[in-house]
């Protein structure tokens, strides 16, 4: 909660190769367990024609997935 407002947070997940192909087959209601690592990186966000802000993002890189019953 920030200044009386509820904040929604999520951690974007990235997957590559065969792991991404496995995830692509899942349905929205499937229960899974994932393993991987959290990384942070910086990027430039354009705020006007000539101005940029440096932003930081955090994401989970998925290395393995287990489908739960």
DSSP file (Angstrom, degrees, kcal/mol; ACC not computed):
  #  RESIDUE AA STRUCTURE BP1 BP2  ACC     N-H-->O    O-->H-N    N-H-->O    O-->H-N    TCO  KAPPA ALPHA  PHI   PSI    X-CA   Y-CA   Z-CA
    1    1 A X              0   0    0      0, 0.0     2,-0.4     0, 0.0     5,-0.2   0.000 360.0 360.0 360.0 133.6    0.0    0.0    0.0
    2    2 A X  B >   -A    5   0A   0      3,-3.0     3,-1.9     1,-0.1     0, 0.0  -0.978 360.0 -16.8-136.3 119.6    1.4    3.4   -1.0
    3    3 A X  T 3  S-     0   0    0     -2,-0.4     3,-0.1     1,-0.3    -1,-0.1   0.859 127.8 -53.2  54.7  38.1   -0.3    6.7   -0.1
    4    4 A X  T 3  S+     0   0    0      1,-0.3     2,-0.4     0, 0.0    -1,-0.3   0.486 117.9 111.1  78.7   2.0   -3.5    4.9    0.6
    5    5 A X  B <   -A    2   0A   0     -3,-1.9    -3,-3.0     0, 0.0     2,-0.4  -0.871  68.7-122.6-110.3 142.9   -3.5    3.1   -2.8
    6    6 A X        -     0   0    0     -2,-0.4     2,-0.4    -5,-0.2     0, 0.0  -0.662  25.2-148.9 -81.6 136.1   -3.0   -0.6   -3.3
    7    7 A X        -     0   0    0     -2,-0.4     2,-0.5     2,-0.0    -1,-0.0  -0.871   2.1-143.9-106.1 138.3   -0.1   -1.4   -5.6
    8    8 A X        -     0   0    0     -2,-0.4     2,-0.4     2,-0.0    -2,-0.0  -0.865  21.9-174.4 -98.5 133.0   -0.1   -4.4   -7.9
    9    9 A X        +     0   0    0     -2,-0.5     2,-0.3     2,-0.0    -2,-0.0  -0.951   9.6 166.7-127.3 147.9    3.3   -6.1   -8.3
   10   10 A X        -     0   0    0     -2,-0.4     2,-0.6     2,-0.0    -2,-0.0  -0.975  30.4-130.8-150.9 161.3    4.5   -8.9  -10.5
   11   11 A X        -     0   0    0     -2,-0.3    48,-0.1    48,-0.0    -2,-0.0  -0.945  28.3-131.1-117.1 108.7    7.7  -10.4  -11.5
   12   12 A X  E     -b   59   0B   0     -2,-0.6    48,-3.2    46,-0.6     2,-0.4  -0.303  20.7-144.7 -59.2 140.9    8.0  -10.9  -15.3
   13   13 A X  E     -b   60   0B   0     46,-0.2     2,-0.4    48,-0.1    48,-0.2  -0.917  11.3-163.8-111.8 134.5    9.2  -14.3  -16.2
   14   14 A X  E     +b   61   0B   0     46,-3.1    48,-3.4    -2,-0.4     2,-0.3  -0.948   9.4 178.0-116.7 136.8   11.5  -15.0  -19.2
   15   15 A X        -     0   0    0     -2,-0.4     2,-0.3    46,-0.2    48,-0.1  -0.987   5.4-167.4-137.6 149.1   12.0  -18.5  -20.7
   16   16 A X    >>  -     0   0    0     46,-0.5     3,-1.1    -2,-0.3     4,-0.9  -0.888  47.4  -8.9-132.3 160.3   14.1  -19.6  -23.7
   17   17 A X  H 3> S-     0   0    0     -2,-0.3     4,-1.8     1,-0.2     3,-0.2  -0.191 124.8  -5.4  60.4-136.6   14.5  -22.7  -25.9
   18   18 A X  H 3> S+     0   0    0      1,-0.2     4,-2.1     2,-0.2    -1,-0.2   0.812 133.6  58.6 -65.9 -30.7   12.8  -25.9  -24.8
   19   19 A X  H <> S+     0   0    0     -3,-1.1     4,-2.2     2,-0.2    -1,-0.2   0.923 106.4  48.2 -64.0 -42.7   11.7  -24.4  -21.5
   20   20 A X  H  X S+     0   0    0     -4,-0.9     4,-2.1     1,-0.2    -2,-0.2   0.882 109.7  52.9 -63.6 -38.6    9.8  -21.7  -23.5
   21   21 A X  H  X S+     0   0    0     -4,-1.8     4,-0.7     2,-0.2    -1,-0.2   0.890 109.2  49.4 -65.2 -38.7    8.2  -24.4  -25.7
   22   22 A X  H >< S+     0   0    0     -4,-2.1     3,-1.0     1,-0.2     4,-0.3   0.927 111.5  48.5 -63.5 -45.6    7.0  -26.3  -22.7
   23   23 A X  H >< S+     0   0    0     -4,-2.2     3,-1.6     1,-0.3    -2,-0.2   0.854 102.1  63.5 -64.1 -35.2    5.5  -23.2  -21.1
   24   24 A X  H 3< S+     0   0    0     -4,-2.1    -1,-0.3     1,-0.3    -2,-0.2   0.753  98.3  56.7 -61.5 -24.5    3.8  -22.4  -24.4
   25   25 A X  T << S+     0   0    0     -3,-1.0    -1,-0.3    -4,-0.7    -2,-0.2   0.570  87.9 104.8 -83.3 -10.1    1.7  -25.6  -24.1
   26   26 A X    <   -     0   0    0     -3,-1.6     2,-0.2    -4,-0.3    -3,-0.0  -0.301  64.4-133.7 -75.2 155.0    0.3  -24.7  -20.7
   27   27 A X    >   -     0   0    0      1,-0.1     3,-1.4     4,-0.0    -1,-0.1  -0.670  29.1-107.2 -98.5 162.3   -3.2  -23.5  -20.0
   28   28 A X  T 3  S+     0   0    0      1,-0.3    -1,-0.1    -2,-0.2    -2,-0.0   0.845 118.7  50.2 -57.8 -36.4   -4.0  -20.5  -17.8
   29   29 A X  T 3  S+     0   0    0      2,-0.1    -1,-0.3    -3,-0.0     2,-0.1   0.517  82.8 118.3 -85.3  -4.5   -5.3  -22.7  -15.0
   30   30 A X    <   -     0   0    0     -3,-1.4     2,-0.5     1,-0.1    39,-0.1  -0.355  60.2-135.7 -65.1 140.1   -2.3  -25.1  -14.9
   31   31 A X        +     0   0    0     37,-0.5    37,-2.6    -2,-0.1     2,-0.3  -0.849  32.5 172.2 -98.2 131.0   -0.3  -25.2  -11.7
   32   32 A X  E     -C   67   0B   0     -2,-0.5     2,-0.4    35,-0.2    35,-0.2  -0.902  30.0-143.2-135.9 161.5    3.4  -25.1  -12.1
   33   33 A X  E     -C   66   0B   0     33,-2.5    33,-2.7    -2,-0.3     2,-0.4  -0.997  24.8-164.8-122.2 132.4    6.6  -24.8  -10.1
   34   34 A X  E     -C   65   0B   0     -2,-0.4     2,-0.4    31,-0.2    31,-0.2  -0.889   9.0-165.6-121.4 150.7    9.4  -22.9  -11.6
   35   35 A X  E     +C   64   0B   0     29,-2.4    28,-3.0    -2,-0.4    29,-2.0  -0.981  36.7  96.5-130.4 145.1   13.1  -22.6  -10.9
   36   36 A X  E     -C   62   0B   0     -2,-0.4     2,-0.3    26,-0.3    26,-0.2  -0.914  61.9 -73.0 173.9-146.6   15.6  -20.1  -12.1
   37   37 A X  E     -C   61   0B   0     24,-1.7    24,-3.1    -2,-0.3     2,-0.4  -0.988  28.7-121.3-144.2 153.4   17.2  -16.8  -11.0
   38   38 A X  E     -C   60   0B   0     -2,-0.3     2,-0.3    22,-0.2    22,-0.2  -0.791  32.4-177.8 -93.9 133.3   16.2  -13.2  -10.6
   39   39 A X  E     -C   59   0B   0     20,-2.9    20,-2.5    -2,-0.4     2,-0.4  -0.930  13.1-153.2-127.2 155.8   18.1  -10.6  -12.6
   40   40 A X  E     +C   58   0B   0     -2,-0.3     2,-0.3    18,-0.2    18,-0.2  -0.943  16.9 174.2-123.7 150.6   18.0   -6.9  -12.7
   41   41 A X  E     -C   57   0B   0     16,-2.2    16,-2.5    -2,-0.4     2,-0.3  -0.983  24.6-123.7-150.7 159.3   19.0   -4.7  -15.6
   42   42 A X  E     +C   56   0B   0     -2,-0.3     2,-0.3    14,-0.2    14,-0.2  -0.786  27.7 174.2-104.4 149.6   18.9   -1.1  -16.7
   43   43 A X  E     -C   55   0B   0     12,-2.2    12,-3.0    -2,-0.3     2,-0.5  -0.980  32.7-109.0-147.9 160.1   17.3    0.4  -19.7
   44   44 A X  E     -C   54   0B   0     -2,-0.3     2,-0.5    10,-0.2    10,-0.2  -0.794  26.4-162.2 -92.5 129.6   16.6    3.8  -21.2
   45   45 A X  E     -C   53   0B   0      8,-3.1     8,-2.7    -2,-0.5     2,-0.4  -0.958  19.6-129.7-112.6 121.8   13.0    5.0  -21.2
   46   46 A X  E     +C   52   0B   0     -2,-0.5     6,-0.3     6,-0.2     3,-0.1  -0.545  29.3 173.8 -73.4 126.0   12.3    7.8  -23.6
   47   47 A X        -     0   0    0      4,-2.5     2,-0.3    -2,-0.4     5,-0.2   0.637  67.3  -8.3-106.6 -21.0   10.4   10.6  -21.8
   48   48 A X  S    S-     0   0    0      3,-1.6     3,-0.4     1,-0.0    -1,-0.3  -0.912  91.3 -72.9-158.2-176.3   10.4   13.2  -24.6
   49   49 A X  S    S+     0   0    0     -2,-0.3    -3,-0.0     1,-0.2    -1,-0.0   0.855 131.2  16.6 -56.0 -37.1   11.8   13.7  -28.0
   50   50 A X  S    S+     0   0    0     -4,-0.0     2,-0.4    -3,-0.0    -1,-0.2   0.293 112.5  83.7-120.4   9.1   15.3   14.4  -26.6
   51   51 A X        -     0   0    0     -3,-0.4    -4,-2.5     2,-0.0    -3,-1.6  -0.927  46.6-178.0-125.8 141.6   15.2   13.1  -23.0
   52   52 A X  E     - C   0  46B   0     -2,-0.4     2,-0.4    -6,-0.3    -6,-0.2  -0.964  13.4-149.8-131.2 148.1   15.6    9.6  -21.5
   53   53 A X  E     - C   0  45B   0     -8,-2.7    -8,-3.1    -2,-0.3     2,-0.7  -0.915  21.7-125.9-110.2 145.5   15.4    8.2  -18.0
   54   54 A X  E     - C   0  44B   0     -2,-0.4     2,-0.3   -10,-0.2   -10,-0.2  -0.845  35.1-173.0 -89.6 119.7   17.4    5.3  -16.8
   55   55 A X  E     - C   0  43B   0    -12,-3.0   -12,-2.2    -2,-0.7     2,-0.4  -0.761  15.5-142.3-111.2 157.0   15.0    2.7  -15.4
   56   56 A X  E     - C   0  42B   0     -2,-0.3     2,-0.3   -14,-0.2   -14,-0.2  -0.974  17.7-174.6-119.7 134.7   15.7   -0.6  -13.5
   57   57 A X  E     - C   0  41B   0    -16,-2.5   -16,-2.2    -2,-0.4     2,-0.4  -0.929  12.0-150.6-126.1 153.9   13.7   -3.7  -14.0
   58   58 A X  E     + C   0  40B   0     -2,-0.3   -46,-0.6   -18,-0.2     2,-0.3  -0.963  20.7 172.2-121.7 140.6   13.8   -7.1  -12.3
   59   59 A X  E     -bC  12  39B   0    -20,-2.5   -20,-2.9    -2,-0.4     2,-0.6  -0.987  31.3-122.0-148.2 154.3   12.8  -10.3  -14.0
   60   60 A X  E     -bC  13  38B   0    -48,-3.2   -46,-3.1    -2,-0.3     2,-0.7  -0.883  19.3-151.0-100.7 120.8   12.8  -14.1  -13.3
   61   61 A X  E     -bC  14  37B   0    -24,-3.1   -24,-1.7    -2,-0.6     2,-0.5  -0.835  18.3-140.9 -91.7 114.4   14.8  -16.1  -15.9
   62   62 A X  E     + C   0  36B   0    -48,-3.4   -46,-0.5    -2,-0.7   -26,-0.3  -0.641  31.0 166.9 -82.6 123.8   13.1  -19.6  -15.9
   63   63 A X  E     +     0   0B   0    -28,-3.0     2,-0.3    -2,-0.5   -27,-0.2   0.659  67.5  15.5-106.1 -25.5   15.5  -22.5  -16.2
   64   64 A X  E     - C   0  35B   0    -29,-2.0   -29,-2.4   -45,-0.0     2,-0.4  -0.994  59.9-162.5-150.3 153.8   13.2  -25.4  -15.2
   65   65 A X  E     - C   0  34B   0     -2,-0.3     2,-0.4   -31,-0.2   -31,-0.2  -0.999   1.1-166.8-139.2 139.0    9.5  -26.0  -14.9
   66   66 A X  E     - C   0  33B   0    -33,-2.7   -33,-2.5    -2,-0.4     2,-0.5  -0.996  19.0-138.0-125.5 127.0    7.5  -28.7  -13.2
   67   67 A X  E     - C   0  32B   0     -2,-0.4   -35,-0.2   -35,-0.2     2,-0.2  -0.742  23.7-146.4 -84.0 126.1    3.8  -29.3  -13.9
   68   68 A X              0   0    0    -37,-2.6   -37,-0.5    -2,-0.5    -1,-0.0  -0.611 360.0 360.0 -93.8 152.5    2.0  -30.0  -10.6
   69   69 A X              0   0    0     -2,-0.2    -1,-0.1   -39,-0.1   -37,-0.1   0.462 360.0 360.0 -75.8 360.0   -1.0  -32.2  -10.2
